[in-house]
């Protein structure tokens, strides 16, 4: 008997290794301190490693230590489940007049494709790139006609890919090769943002963008109804703790939510673990998501830790369960030969930067390349110093600022700050979008300036990447702006990367992704530049060229009128290089105006500044359509080393979208939707010149 059992085990193992002509293995994709491990047994995610708010790396998905344990798994840890995820009532359905009887593995029902669904087969690794700019792995599986009772040959694939910042995209595809067949693929990771071994998730805050559920019978099969969540324990339209209404449930959540949004890539859910600071937001192209809280889990997992009930959250984006038996549900039938089933879900993992400085580590970070260095603080994602040599080789700091972080906390000038959610002014502190009036926080008379009272310059950003020197010195800072913050709609994930390149180049890349609602976004970098040195006096003798033949005129409140006017024969004409102060007497106090950049190139020339005394030159390029030219007109501030900065002590070149664009339909739109991310790139190039030939 023992010999027969051993022979069966050997046969089973050989069968697994031979399946699809591919061995079972573990594959890592990695981007900085963010890494994901996958096995081709069940196309499973087996680990997701990323830092918490203290920089400590942790694994945030439940699982096992060995492949053998995954072979015997009954929990679908990390698996791609299919051919049809979730339950099919009575393990049967009728399609085109034919009754198909499936294999029951959940009482009388079929769960996750049957006892040998896609989570228990060996997938083929067809593409694999471990690291670099686009780490990814693609796995494919050919499911044959009649497998687990389903009709037709089906070719399935899943691609796991890492993107900045801390994004894991999952793209599932399926193609019916010869017969129509139901398809409903889902990714079944068990998430615990505190760490896989950190205990239950009942204190996690969860938001689900769905106002209905599909109720179940006693066998967990949908009744066919679609019921509202209002005034029920299933209402997560506003964030609340997972366990806050558990007493009203039988034992936890295991229910399908039809998503409210009709957008292609739609906001799905947000999970926040306050102890670790980690946040996960989810977007998907699927019509629904299953919320499951591991209600009956008792399983020995990684490192021997025993997972208990409620030790994870599953958010399985999917078609509706048992849709094959409910004609009123969105169809999950995949016809052949041309139609391809495509399901995308994007997990965005990041850290929640608390608005208050309390409890957050505010620091100063230097990036350095030879005699060129930049210092940044995560308070407001600010540039606080830029050191580079002049024509005599003397190193000097060419941006205005303060000596201490405390002074930046009390700053009213936005020295070196990353401005947003919307830089510059919004007239009347309000705008209308999609028929809804949004009232903002006014902080500039009746208007909103630079995102409001706190904006992005008075919050603490998370340092997600930092390389002080070497071939690519850089720092990436991230911030999660919550829905309703300063009056703006939607949760917004923002990042800025400051990087040094040869020779004397400072790159600034600003990105933003809205997690659930359309919202205006206009980020700008607000350094005050004085190429002669921060304490060298005014910049009126600086020679400036701006590659823009038009401006957007403003009213007495500095709000654009909506017109676009030529600069020709006005004091605003810097198409040819000239001194800043050459026509400043013709203005009320100085320059504070948005220029419409002429070039239509993706990365366009914006401006050049030349300080003859130091010999320093700064060339500015950007991807934005406009640039605000500001000459620090009313500045009177004690700065670094006790030096008092006076009016016209600096130049600001704030590349940006047009000011108040939300209230001017003729201006380029600054509205960002969940389908399309915001990207704004800048490049400062510094050099030395004894004279400017064109001047």
C-alpha positions as CSV (number, residue, x, y, z in Angstrom):
1,X,0.0,0.0,0.0
2,X,2.8,2.4,0.9
3,X,4.5,1.7,-2.4
4,X,1.3,2.5,-4.3
5,X,0.8,5.8,-2.4
6,X,4.4,6.9,-3.1
7,X,4.0,6.0,-6.7
8,X,0.8,8.1,-7.0
9,X,2.6,11.1,-5.3
10,X,5.5,10.7,-7.8
11,X,3.2,10.5,-10.7
12,X,1.3,13.6,-9.5
13,X,4.5,15.6,-9.2
14,X,5.8,14.5,-12.6
15,X,2.5,15.5,-14.1
16,X,2.7,19.0,-12.6
17,X,6.3,19.5,-13.8
18,X,5.4,18.3,-17.3
19,X,2.2,20.3,-17.6
20,X,2.4,22.8,-20.4
21,X,6.0,21.8,-21.0
22,X,7.2,24.1,-18.2
23,X,8.8,23.7,-14.8
24,X,7.3,25.2,-11.7
25,X,9.4,28.2,-10.5
26,X,9.4,31.4,-8.6
27,X,10.0,34.7,-10.5
28,X,10.7,38.1,-9.0
29,X,10.0,41.5,-10.5
30,X,11.6,44.4,-8.8
31,X,11.7,48.2,-8.9
32,X,13.8,49.8,-6.2
33,X,12.5,48.7,-2.8
34,X,9.2,47.4,-4.3
35,X,9.2,43.8,-5.4
36,X,6.7,41.1,-6.2
37,X,7.3,37.4,-6.4
38,X,5.1,35.2,-8.6
39,X,5.0,31.4,-9.2
40,X,3.7,29.9,-12.4
41,X,1.8,27.3,-10.4
42,X,-1.6,28.9,-10.5
43,X,-0.1,32.2,-11.8
44,X,0.0,33.2,-8.2
45,X,1.3,36.3,-6.4
46,X,3.3,34.9,-3.5
47,X,4.8,38.0,-2.0
48,X,4.6,41.8,-2.3
49,X,7.4,43.7,-0.5
50,X,7.4,47.4,0.1
51,X,8.3,49.9,2.9
52,X,6.0,51.1,5.7
53,X,6.0,54.7,7.0
54,X,9.2,54.1,8.9
55,X,11.0,52.7,5.9
56,X,10.8,49.1,7.1
57,X,10.2,46.6,4.3
58,X,7.4,44.1,4.8
59,X,5.5,41.4,2.9
60,X,1.8,42.4,2.6
61,X,0.2,39.3,1.2
62,X,-0.6,36.0,2.9
63,X,1.0,32.8,1.5
64,X,3.3,29.9,2.1
65,X,7.1,29.2,2.2
66,X,7.1,26.4,-0.4
67,X,5.6,25.5,-3.7
68,X,4.4,22.2,-2.2
69,X,2.1,24.1,0.1
70,X,0.6,26.0,-2.7
71,X,-0.1,22.7,-4.5
72,X,-2.2,21.6,-1.5
73,X,-3.7,25.0,-1.0
74,X,-7.5,25.3,-0.6
75,X,-7.6,29.1,0.0
76,X,-6.6,30.3,-3.5
77,X,-3.7,32.3,-1.9
78,X,-2.6,34.8,-4.6
79,X,-4.0,32.7,-7.5
80,X,-5.6,33.7,-10.8
81,X,-8.9,31.9,-10.4
82,X,-11.0,30.8,-13.4
83,X,-12.1,29.7,-15.9
84,X,-15.0,31.3,-13.9
85,X,-14.2,32.9,-10.6
86,X,-16.6,32.8,-7.7
87,X,-19.6,30.4,-7.6
88,X,-21.8,28.8,-10.2
89,X,-25.0,27.6,-8.7
90,X,-25.8,23.9,-9.0
91,X,-22.5,23.4,-10.9
92,X,-24.3,23.8,-14.2
93,X,-25.5,26.4,-16.8
94,X,-27.1,26.4,-20.2
95,X,-25.5,28.1,-23.2
96,X,-27.0,28.2,-26.7
97,X,-29.4,25.4,-25.7
98,X,-26.8,23.1,-24.3
99,X,-26.7,22.2,-20.6
100,X,-23.2,22.0,-19.3
101,X,-22.5,20.1,-16.0
102,X,-19.5,21.2,-14.2
103,X,-17.5,19.6,-11.3
104,X,-18.9,20.6,-7.9
105,X,-16.3,21.5,-5.3
106,X,-18.3,23.8,-3.0
107,X,-21.3,21.7,-1.8
108,X,-23.5,21.4,-4.9
109,X,-21.8,24.4,-6.5
110,X,-18.7,25.1,-8.5
111,X,-16.2,27.5,-6.9
112,X,-13.3,29.3,-8.8
113,X,-13.5,27.0,-11.8
114,X,-13.6,23.7,-10.1
115,X,-11.2,21.5,-8.1
116,X,-8.6,22.0,-10.7
117,X,-9.3,25.5,-11.9
118,X,-6.7,27.9,-13.1
119,X,-5.2,28.3,-9.6
120,X,-4.2,24.6,-9.7
121,X,-2.5,24.3,-13.1
122,X,1.0,25.1,-14.3
123,X,1.2,28.2,-16.5
124,X,3.8,28.9,-19.1
125,X,6.2,31.8,-18.6
126,X,6.1,33.5,-22.0
127,X,7.8,36.8,-21.1
128,X,9.9,37.8,-18.1
129,X,11.9,41.0,-17.3
130,X,13.1,41.0,-13.7
131,X,14.0,44.7,-13.3
132,X,14.9,47.8,-15.3
133,X,12.4,50.5,-16.3
134,X,9.5,48.0,-17.0
135,X,9.7,44.9,-14.8
136,X,7.1,42.4,-15.9
137,X,6.1,38.8,-16.3
138,X,3.5,37.3,-18.6
139,X,2.1,33.8,-18.0
140,X,-0.1,31.9,-20.4
141,X,-2.4,28.8,-20.1
142,X,-4.3,26.8,-22.7
143,X,-7.5,25.4,-21.1
144,X,-8.8,22.6,-23.3
145,X,-12.4,21.9,-24.3
146,X,-14.3,20.1,-21.6
147,X,-11.8,20.9,-18.8
148,X,-13.7,21.0,-15.5
149,X,-16.8,20.7,-17.7
150,X,-16.5,24.1,-19.5
151,X,-16.9,24.2,-23.3
152,X,-14.2,25.1,-25.8
153,X,-10.5,25.7,-25.9
154,X,-9.5,28.9,-24.1
155,X,-6.2,30.7,-24.3
156,X,-5.6,32.7,-21.1
157,X,-2.8,35.1,-20.1
158,X,-1.9,37.3,-17.2
159,X,0.8,40.0,-17.1
160,X,2.1,41.4,-13.8
161,X,4.0,44.6,-14.2
162,X,5.5,47.2,-11.8
163,X,5.3,50.9,-12.4
164,X,6.2,54.1,-10.5
165,X,5.3,54.9,-7.8
166,X,4.5,51.5,-6.2
167,X,2.0,50.4,-8.8
168,X,1.3,46.8,-9.6
169,X,-0.8,46.3,-12.7
170,X,-2.5,43.0,-13.5
171,X,-3.7,42.5,-17.0
172,X,-5.8,39.3,-17.6
173,X,-6.8,38.3,-21.1
174,X,-8.7,35.3,-22.5
175,X,-9.6,34.2,-26.1
176,X,-12.1,31.5,-27.0
177,X,-10.5,29.4,-29.8
178,X,-13.5,27.4,-31.0
179,X,-16.7,27.7,-28.9
180,X,-18.5,30.3,-26.9
181,X,-17.7,29.9,-23.2
182,X,-18.1,31.7,-19.9
183,X,-15.0,33.5,-18.6
184,X,-14.5,35.4,-15.4
185,X,-10.9,35.7,-14.3
186,X,-10.0,37.2,-10.9
187,X,-6.8,37.8,-8.9
188,X,-7.2,36.4,-5.4
189,X,-4.4,37.9,-3.3
190,X,-5.0,38.1,0.5
191,X,-3.9,41.6,1.5
192,X,-2.7,42.6,5.0
193,X,-1.0,46.1,4.6
194,X,0.3,45.8,8.2
195,X,2.3,42.7,7.1
196,X,1.2,39.2,6.4
197,X,1.9,38.2,10.0
198,X,0.5,41.3,11.8
199,X,-2.8,39.9,12.9
200,X,-6.4,40.9,11.9
201,X,-7.4,43.7,9.5
202,X,-10.5,44.8,11.5
203,X,-9.1,48.2,12.2
204,X,-8.3,48.9,8.5
205,X,-10.2,51.8,7.0
206,X,-11.9,50.7,3.7
207,X,-13.8,52.6,1.0
208,X,-15.6,50.8,-1.8
209,X,-17.0,52.9,-4.7
210,X,-20.2,50.9,-5.0
211,X,-23.7,51.7,-3.8
212,X,-25.2,48.2,-4.4
213,X,-24.5,44.5,-3.7
214,X,-25.8,41.3,-5.2
215,X,-27.5,39.5,-2.2
216,X,-27.0,35.8,-1.7
217,X,-29.0,32.8,-0.6
218,X,-27.9,30.4,2.2
219,X,-25.5,28.7,-0.3
220,X,-23.7,32.0,-1.2
221,X,-25.4,32.0,-4.6
222,X,-26.7,35.4,-5.9
223,X,-30.5,35.6,-5.8
224,X,-30.5,37.7,-8.9
225,X,-31.4,40.9,-7.1
226,X,-29.3,44.1,-6.9
227,X,-29.8,45.8,-3.6
228,X,-28.7,49.2,-2.2
229,X,-26.1,49.3,0.6
230,X,-27.6,52.4,2.2
231,X,-28.4,51.8,5.9
232,X,-26.8,48.3,5.8
233,X,-23.5,46.9,7.1
234,X,-22.3,46.7,3.5
235,X,-22.1,50.5,3.1
236,X,-18.4,51.5,2.5
237,X,-19.2,54.5,0.3
238,X,-17.5,56.6,3.0
239,X,-14.3,55.2,4.6
240,X,-14.8,53.2,7.8
241,X,-13.2,50.4,9.7
242,X,-13.7,46.8,8.4
243,X,-14.9,45.6,11.8
244,X,-17.1,48.5,12.7
245,X,-20.3,46.6,11.9
246,X,-19.3,43.0,12.2
247,X,-21.8,42.4,14.9
248,X,-24.6,42.9,12.3
249,X,-23.2,40.2,10.1
250,X,-23.1,36.4,10.5
251,X,-19.3,36.2,10.5
252,X,-17.7,38.7,8.0
253,X,-17.8,39.9,4.4
254,X,-18.1,37.7,1.4
255,X,-20.2,39.7,-1.1
256,X,-20.1,41.1,-4.6
257,X,-20.3,44.9,-5.2
258,X,-21.4,46.2,-8.6
259,X,-19.2,49.3,-9.1
260,X,-20.9,52.6,-9.6
261,X,-18.5,54.1,-12.2
262,X,-19.1,53.4,-15.9
263,X,-15.6,54.5,-16.8
264,X,-13.4,52.0,-18.5
265,X,-10.8,51.9,-15.7
266,X,-12.9,52.7,-12.7
267,X,-12.2,53.5,-9.1
268,X,-12.8,50.4,-7.0
269,X,-11.6,50.5,-3.4
270,X,-9.1,52.1,-1.0
271,X,-7.7,50.3,2.1
272,X,-5.7,52.2,4.7
273,X,-3.7,50.6,7.5
274,X,-2.9,53.4,10.0
275,X,-0.3,51.5,12.0
276,X,2.0,50.9,9.0
277,X,0.9,54.0,7.1
278,X,0.4,51.8,4.0
279,X,-2.5,52.5,1.7
280,X,-3.7,50.4,-1.3
281,X,-6.0,51.8,-3.9
282,X,-7.5,49.7,-6.6
283,X,-8.8,50.4,-10.1
284,X,-10.3,48.0,-12.5
285,X,-12.0,47.5,-15.9
286,X,-14.3,44.8,-14.3
287,X,-17.9,45.7,-13.4
288,X,-17.7,44.4,-9.9
289,X,-15.5,43.5,-6.9
290,X,-15.9,40.8,-4.3
291,X,-15.0,41.8,-0.8
292,X,-13.9,38.9,1.3
293,X,-12.4,39.1,4.8
294,X,-11.0,35.6,5.2
295,X,-13.8,34.7,7.5
296,X,-13.0,31.0,8.1
297,X,-9.3,31.1,7.6
298,X,-7.1,28.9,9.9
299,X,-3.9,28.2,8.0
300,X,-0.2,27.8,8.8
301,X,1.6,30.2,6.5
302,X,4.9,31.9,5.9
303,X,7.5,31.5,8.6
304,X,5.1,29.2,10.5
305,X,2.7,32.0,11.4
306,X,-0.8,30.8,11.8
307,X,-3.3,32.9,9.9
308,X,-6.6,33.4,11.7
309,X,-10.0,34.6,10.6
310,X,-10.1,38.2,9.4
311,X,-6.3,38.3,8.9
312,X,-6.6,39.6,5.3
313,X,-8.8,41.5,2.9
314,X,-9.5,40.1,-0.6
315,X,-10.7,42.5,-3.3
316,X,-11.4,40.3,-6.3
317,X,-12.3,42.4,-9.3
318,X,-14.6,40.3,-11.5
319,X,-17.8,39.9,-13.4
320,X,-20.9,39.2,-11.4
321,X,-21.0,35.7,-9.7
322,X,-23.2,33.1,-11.3
323,X,-23.9,35.5,-14.2
324,X,-24.3,32.4,-16.4
325,X,-27.6,31.7,-14.6
326,X,-28.8,35.3,-14.3
327,X,-29.7,37.0,-17.6
328,X,-30.1,40.4,-15.8
329,X,-26.4,40.3,-14.8
330,X,-23.7,41.6,-17.2
331,X,-22.8,38.7,-19.5
332,X,-19.6,36.8,-18.9
333,X,-20.0,34.8,-22.1
334,X,-16.9,35.1,-24.4
335,X,-17.8,34.4,-28.0
336,X,-15.4,33.3,-30.6
337,X,-13.3,33.8,-32.6
338,X,-12.7,37.6,-32.6
339,X,-13.7,38.8,-29.2
340,X,-11.1,38.9,-26.4
341,X,-11.9,39.1,-22.7
342,X,-9.7,41.8,-21.1
343,X,-9.6,42.6,-17.4
344,X,-7.2,45.1,-15.9
345,X,-6.8,45.8,-12.3
346,X,-4.2,48.2,-10.9
347,X,-3.1,48.0,-7.3
348,X,-1.5,51.3,-6.2
349,X,0.4,50.8,-2.9
350,X,1.8,53.9,-1.1
351,X,2.1,55.6,2.2
352,X,-0.5,58.1,3.6
353,X,1.3,61.4,4.3
354,X,-0.5,63.0,7.2
355,X,-1.3,66.7,6.9
356,X,-0.1,67.4,10.4
357,X,3.6,67.3,10.9
358,X,3.1,65.5,14.2
359,X,4.3,61.9,14.0
360,X,6.0,62.3,10.7
361,X,9.7,62.5,10.2
362,X,10.5,65.8,8.5
363,X,14.1,65.8,7.2
364,X,16.6,67.3,4.8
365,X,18.0,65.2,2.0
366,X,20.9,66.0,-0.2
367,X,21.6,64.7,-3.8
368,X,25.1,65.4,-5.1
369,X,27.1,65.0,-8.2
370,X,30.6,66.4,-8.0
371,X,30.5,70.1,-7.1
372,X,26.8,70.2,-7.9
373,X,24.3,69.5,-5.1
374,X,20.7,70.0,-4.3
375,X,19.1,69.8,-0.8
376,X,15.4,68.9,-0.5
377,X,13.0,68.7,2.5
378,X,9.9,66.5,2.5
379,X,8.0,69.3,4.2
380,X,6.3,70.6,1.1
381,X,8.6,68.7,-1.2
382,X,10.8,71.8,-1.3
383,X,14.1,72.6,-2.9
384,X,16.0,74.4,-0.1
385,X,19.4,74.9,-1.7
386,X,21.2,74.5,-5.1
387,X,24.9,74.7,-5.0
388,X,27.1,75.1,-8.1
389,X,30.2,76.9,-9.1
390,X,30.4,80.4,-10.7
391,X,32.9,81.5,-13.4
392,X,35.7,81.7,-10.8
393,X,35.0,78.2,-9.5
394,X,33.5,79.5,-6.3
395,X,30.6,77.4,-5.1
396,X,27.4,79.3,-4.2
397,X,23.8,78.7,-3.3
398,X,21.5,80.1,-6.0
399,X,18.0,79.7,-4.4
400,X,16.4,81.7,-1.7
401,X,15.2,80.0,1.5
402,X,15.7,79.6,5.3
403,X,18.1,78.0,7.7
404,X,15.6,75.8,9.6
405,X,12.6,73.6,8.9
406,X,10.6,75.6,11.4
407,X,11.0,78.7,9.3
408,X,9.6,76.8,6.3
409,X,6.6,75.8,8.4
410,X,5.8,79.5,8.9
411,X,6.7,80.4,5.3
412,X,4.2,82.5,3.3
413,X,6.3,82.8,0.1
414,X,6.3,79.2,-1.0
415,X,10.1,79.1,-1.1
416,X,11.1,76.1,-3.2
417,X,7.8,74.4,-2.7
418,X,5.9,71.9,-4.9
419,X,2.6,73.7,-5.4
420,X,-0.8,72.0,-5.8
421,X,-3.3,70.5,-6.0
422,X,-3.7,73.5,-8.4
423,X,-0.9,76.0,-8.5
424,X,-1.6,79.7,-9.1
425,X,-5.0,81.2,-8.6
426,X,-8.6,80.0,-8.9
427,X,-11.0,82.9,-9.2
428,X,-13.7,83.1,-6.6
429,X,-12.3,80.0,-4.9
430,X,-14.8,77.8,-6.9
431,X,-15.3,76.0,-10.1
432,X,-18.0,73.8,-11.7
433,X,-17.1,70.3,-13.1
434,X,-19.6,67.8,-14.5
435,X,-22.5,69.9,-13.2
436,X,-21.2,70.1,-9.6
437,X,-20.1,73.3,-8.0
438,X,-16.9,72.9,-5.9
439,X,-16.2,75.6,-3.3
440,X,-12.6,75.8,-2.2
441,X,-10.7,77.3,0.7
442,X,-10.0,81.0,-0.1
443,X,-6.6,82.2,0.9
444,X,-5.9,85.1,-1.4
445,X,-8.7,87.5,-0.9
446,X,-11.8,85.9,-2.5
447,X,-9.6,83.5,-4.5
448,X,-7.6,80.3,-3.9
449,X,-3.9,80.5,-4.4
450,X,-1.5,77.5,-4.8
451,X,-4.1,74.9,-3.6
452,X,-5.4,76.7,-0.5
453,X,-4.2,77.4,3.0
454,X,-2.2,74.1,3.3
455,X,-2.0,73.1,-0.4
456,X,0.9,70.7,-1.0
457,X,3.5,73.0,0.4
458,X,2.4,72.7,4.0
459,X,2.1,69.0,4.2
460,X,4.6,66.2,4.9
461,X,5.5,64.1,1.9
462,X,6.7,60.5,2.1
463,X,10.3,59.8,1.0
464,X,9.8,56.7,-1.2
465,X,13.2,56.6,-3.0
466,X,16.5,58.2,-2.1
467,X,19.9,57.8,-3.7
468,X,22.3,60.5,-2.4
469,X,25.1,60.2,-5.0
470,X,26.5,57.8,-7.6
471,X,25.6,57.8,-11.3
472,X,21.9,58.7,-10.7
473,X,21.4,60.8,-7.6
474,X,17.7,61.3,-7.0
475,X,14.9,61.5,-4.5
476,X,11.2,60.7,-5.0
477,X,8.6,62.1,-2.6
478,X,4.9,61.0,-2.6
479,X,1.8,62.5,-1.1
480,X,-1.8,61.3,-0.9
481,X,-4.3,64.2,-1.1
482,X,-7.6,63.0,0.3
483,X,-11.0,63.6,-1.3
484,X,-12.3,67.0,-0.1
485,X,-9.0,68.3,0.9
486,X,-9.1,72.1,0.6
487,X,-12.4,71.5,-1.2
488,X,-11.0,69.5,-4.2
489,X,-12.8,66.3,-5.3
490,X,-11.3,62.9,-5.3
491,X,-8.3,61.1,-3.8
492,X,-5.1,62.1,-5.6
493,X,-1.7,60.3,-5.4
494,X,1.1,62.7,-6.2
495,X,4.8,62.2,-6.6
496,X,7.8,64.4,-7.5
497,X,11.3,63.2,-8.4
498,X,14.3,65.4,-8.2
499,X,17.3,64.0,-10.0
500,X,20.8,65.2,-11.0
501,X,22.3,64.5,-14.4
502,X,25.5,65.6,-16.2
503,X,26.5,68.3,-16.8
504,X,24.8,70.4,-14.1
505,X,21.3,69.3,-14.9
506,X,18.4,69.2,-12.4
507,X,15.4,67.1,-13.6
508,X,12.0,67.6,-11.9
509,X,9.3,65.1,-12.7
510,X,5.8,65.7,-11.2
511,X,3.1,63.0,-11.5
512,X,-0.4,62.7,-10.2
513,X,-3.0,59.9,-10.4
514,X,-6.6,60.4,-9.4
515,X,-7.9,57.3,-7.6
516,X,-11.6,57.8,-7.9
517,X,-12.9,61.1,-9.3
518,X,-12.1,63.6,-12.0
519,X,-10.2,66.6,-10.5
520,X,-8.2,69.6,-11.6
521,X,-4.4,69.2,-11.2
522,X,-1.8,71.8,-12.0
523,X,1.5,71.2,-10.2
524,X,4.4,73.7,-10.2
525,X,7.9,74.0,-8.7
526,X,8.3,77.4,-7.0
527,X,12.0,77.9,-6.4
528,X,13.2,81.5,-6.2
529,X,16.4,81.7,-8.3
530,X,19.2,84.2,-8.0
531,X,22.1,83.0,-10.1
532,X,24.5,85.5,-8.5
533,X,23.8,83.8,-5.1
534,X,20.8,83.9,-2.8
535,X,22.3,86.9,-0.9
536,X,23.7,88.9,-3.9
537,X,21.0,91.5,-4.1
538,X,18.4,92.1,-6.9
539,X,18.2,90.4,-10.2
540,X,17.2,93.4,-12.3
541,X,20.5,93.2,-14.3
542,X,19.9,89.5,-15.2
543,X,19.4,89.0,-18.9
544,X,16.3,86.9,-19.6
545,X,14.8,85.3,-22.7
546,X,11.3,83.7,-22.6
547,X,10.2,81.6,-25.6
548,X,6.6,82.9,-25.6
549,X,4.9,85.4,-27.8
550,X,1.7,85.7,-25.7
551,X,0.5,86.1,-22.2
552,X,-2.8,85.6,-20.4
553,X,-3.7,89.1,-19.0
554,X,-5.1,89.4,-15.5
555,X,-7.7,91.6,-13.8
556,X,-7.0,93.7,-10.6
557,X,-7.3,90.5,-8.5
558,X,-4.6,88.8,-10.7
559,X,-7.2,86.4,-12.2
560,X,-6.9,85.8,-15.9
561,X,-9.5,87.6,-18.0
562,X,-9.6,84.6,-20.4
563,X,-7.9,86.6,-23.2
564,X,-4.6,85.6,-24.8
565,X,-2.6,88.7,-25.8
566,X,0.6,89.2,-27.8
567,X,3.7,90.5,-26.0
568,X,4.9,92.5,-29.0
569,X,5.5,96.2,-28.1
570,X,4.8,95.6,-24.4
571,X,7.0,95.4,-21.4
572,X,6.3,91.6,-21.4
573,X,8.3,91.0,-24.6
574,X,11.3,88.8,-23.7
575,X,11.4,87.0,-27.1
576,X,14.9,88.6,-27.5
577,X,17.2,88.6,-24.5
578,X,17.1,91.7,-22.3
579,X,17.6,92.8,-18.8
580,X,14.8,92.1,-16.4
581,X,14.8,95.7,-15.1
582,X,14.9,97.4,-18.5
583,X,11.2,98.0,-18.6
584,X,10.1,97.3,-15.1
585,X,9.2,101.0,-14.5
586,X,6.4,100.6,-17.0
587,X,4.8,98.0,-14.7
588,X,3.1,98.5,-11.4
589,X,5.6,96.6,-9.3
590,X,7.2,93.9,-11.4
591,X,6.4,90.7,-13.3
592,X,3.7,88.2,-12.2
593,X,2.1,86.9,-15.4
594,X,1.6,83.6,-17.2
595,X,3.3,83.2,-20.6
596,X,1.9,80.9,-23.3
597,X,4.9,78.9,-24.4
598,X,5.3,79.0,-28.2
599,X,6.6,75.5,-28.9
600,X,4.3,72.5,-29.3
601,X,7.1,70.0,-28.7
602,X,6.6,67.6,-25.8
603,X,9.6,68.9,-24.0
604,X,9.8,72.6,-25.0
605,X,12.3,75.5,-24.5
606,X,10.8,77.9,-21.9
607,X,13.4,80.4,-20.7
608,X,17.1,81.3,-20.3
609,X,18.6,83.5,-17.5
610,X,22.1,84.9,-17.5
611,X,23.8,86.5,-14.6
612,X,26.9,88.4,-15.9
613,X,28.6,88.9,-12.6
614,X,28.7,85.2,-11.7
615,X,28.7,83.9,-15.3
616,X,26.0,81.4,-14.4
617,X,23.3,80.6,-17.0
618,X,20.1,78.7,-16.3
619,X,18.2,77.1,-19.2
620,X,14.6,76.0,-18.4
621,X,12.7,73.4,-20.4
622,X,9.3,71.8,-19.6
623,X,6.4,69.8,-20.9
624,X,3.8,72.3,-19.5
625,X,2.0,74.7,-21.9
626,X,2.7,77.8,-19.7
627,X,5.1,79.5,-17.4
628,X,4.5,82.0,-14.7
629,X,7.2,84.6,-14.6
630,X,7.5,86.2,-11.2
631,X,10.1,88.7,-9.9
632,X,9.4,88.5,-6.1
633,X,7.8,91.9,-6.2
634,X,6.7,92.3,-2.6
635,X,9.3,90.1,-0.9
636,X,10.6,91.3,2.4
637,X,11.8,88.3,4.3
638,X,14.7,87.3,6.6
639,X,16.3,84.3,5.0
640,X,19.5,82.1,5.1
641,X,22.2,83.4,7.3
642,X,20.0,86.2,8.5
643,X,20.1,88.0,5.1
644,X,17.0,90.0,4.4
645,X,15.6,89.3,0.9
646,X,14.1,92.5,-0.7
647,X,11.7,92.9,-3.7
648,X,13.2,91.7,-7.0
649,X,15.7,89.5,-5.1
650,X,14.8,86.5,-7.3
651,X,13.2,85.1,-10.4
652,X,10.6,82.4,-10.4
653,X,9.8,80.3,-13.5
654,X,6.8,78.3,-12.5
655,X,6.1,76.0,-15.5
656,X,2.4,75.1,-15.3
657,X,-1.0,74.8,-16.9
658,X,-2.8,78.1,-17.4
659,X,-4.0,79.8,-14.2
660,X,-7.7,79.5,-13.4
661,X,-8.1,77.1,-16.4
662,X,-11.0,75.4,-14.6
663,X,-13.1,78.6,-15.2
664,X,-11.9,79.3,-18.7
665,X,-13.0,76.7,-21.3
666,X,-10.8,78.2,-23.9
667,X,-7.6,77.4,-21.9
668,X,-6.0,74.0,-22.1
669,X,-7.8,71.7,-19.7
670,X,-6.2,70.9,-16.3
671,X,-8.8,68.1,-15.5
672,X,-7.3,64.7,-14.7
673,X,-9.4,61.6,-14.8
674,X,-8.8,58.1,-13.4
675,X,-8.0,56.8,-16.9
676,X,-5.2,59.2,-17.6
677,X,-2.3,60.2,-15.2
678,X,-0.9,63.7,-15.0
679,X,2.8,64.1,-15.9
680,X,4.8,67.4,-15.8
681,X,8.5,67.3,-16.5
682,X,11.1,70.1,-16.1
683,X,14.8,70.3,-16.8
684,X,17.1,73.0,-15.5
685,X,20.5,73.1,-17.2
686,X,23.2,75.3,-15.6
687,X,26.3,76.5,-17.3
688,X,29.0,79.2,-17.3
689,X,29.3,81.9,-19.9
690,X,31.5,85.0,-19.9
691,X,29.0,86.8,-22.1
692,X,25.8,86.0,-24.0
693,X,26.4,86.3,-27.8
694,X,22.8,86.9,-28.6
695,X,22.4,89.7,-26.1
